[in-house]
Amino acid sequence: MTTADWTLHAACAESDQPDIWFLEGGSGGTALAICRRHCPVALACLNAALEEEAGTPASHRFGIRGGYLPDERFRIQTGRRPRARTATAA
């Protein structure tokens, strides 16, 4: 599946609230829940994010991608385990 193909199937592509995938003013709980529970291409999204963000510091990563927060993606990329997640309301 090419990048163009998987993005067509992403749960976020069907959202009527595209800004929930960015953390300004919110915790990202709704977006995280959608990614984790309903997105059939979350792994492809995460892989694309990790590829695009290679070498990028945590402070320069933005949004929720593949069901992960920016600092979680940084920790995955640097070989450290993401911190345990706390329950979030969806």
C-alpha positions in Angstrom: 0.0 0.0 0.0 1.5 3.4 -1.0 1.4 6.4 1.3 -1.5 7.8 -0.8 -3.4 4.6 -0.4 -3.2 4.2 3.4 -4.0 7.9 4.1 -7.4 7.4 2.4 -8.3 4.8 5.0 -7.2 6.7 8.0 -9.8 7.3 10.7 -8.6 10.9 11.0 -9.4 11.6 7.3 -13.1 11.1 8.1 -13.1 13.3 11.1 -15.1 16.5 11.1 -12.7 17.9 13.8 -9.2 17.8 12.2 -7.7 20.0 14.9 -8.2 17.3 17.6 -5.0 15.6 16.3 -3.0 18.6 17.5 -2.5 19.2 21.2 -2.9 23.0 21.5 -5.6 23.5 24.1 -6.4 19.8 24.7 -5.0 16.5 25.9 -5.6 14.6 22.7 -7.7 12.0 24.4 -10.4 11.9 21.8 -7.9 11.6 18.9 -5.9 9.0 20.8 -9.0 6.9 21.3 -10.0 7.2 17.6 -6.5 6.1 16.5 -6.2 3.3 18.9 -9.6 1.8 18.6 -10.9 2.7 15.1 -8.0 3.3 12.7 -7.2 0.4 10.4 -3.9 2.1 9.3 -2.5 3.3 12.6 0.7 1.2 12.2 1.3 2.6 8.7 0.7 6.1 10.0 3.2 5.5 12.9 5.8 4.1 10.6 5.4 7.2 8.3 5.7 9.5 11.2 8.9 7.8 12.5 10.4 7.9 9.1 9.6 11.6 8.6 10.7 12.6 12.1 14.0 10.7 12.1 16.6 12.8 13.8 14.0 15.4 14.9 14.1 16.3 18.6 10.9 15.6 20.7 10.3 19.4 20.9 9.9 19.6 17.1 7.4 16.8 16.7 3.7 17.7 16.6 0.3 16.1 16.7 -0.9 12.6 17.3 0.2 10.2 14.7 -0.3 6.5 14.6 -1.9 6.7 18.0 1.1 8.2 19.7 2.0 11.5 21.2 5.1 13.4 20.0 7.2 12.4 23.1 6.1 8.8 22.8 7.2 8.7 19.1 10.6 10.2 20.1 11.0 7.6 22.8 10.2 4.8 20.3 12.6 6.2 17.8 15.5 6.5 20.3 14.9 3.0 21.5 13.3 3.8 24.8 10.0 2.5 25.9 7.1 5.0 25.9 5.9 5.9 29.3 2.9 4.0 30.6 -0.2 5.7 29.4 -2.9 6.9 31.8 -6.5 6.3 31.0 -8.0 9.1 28.9 -11.7 9.9 28.4 -12.9 9.7 24.8 
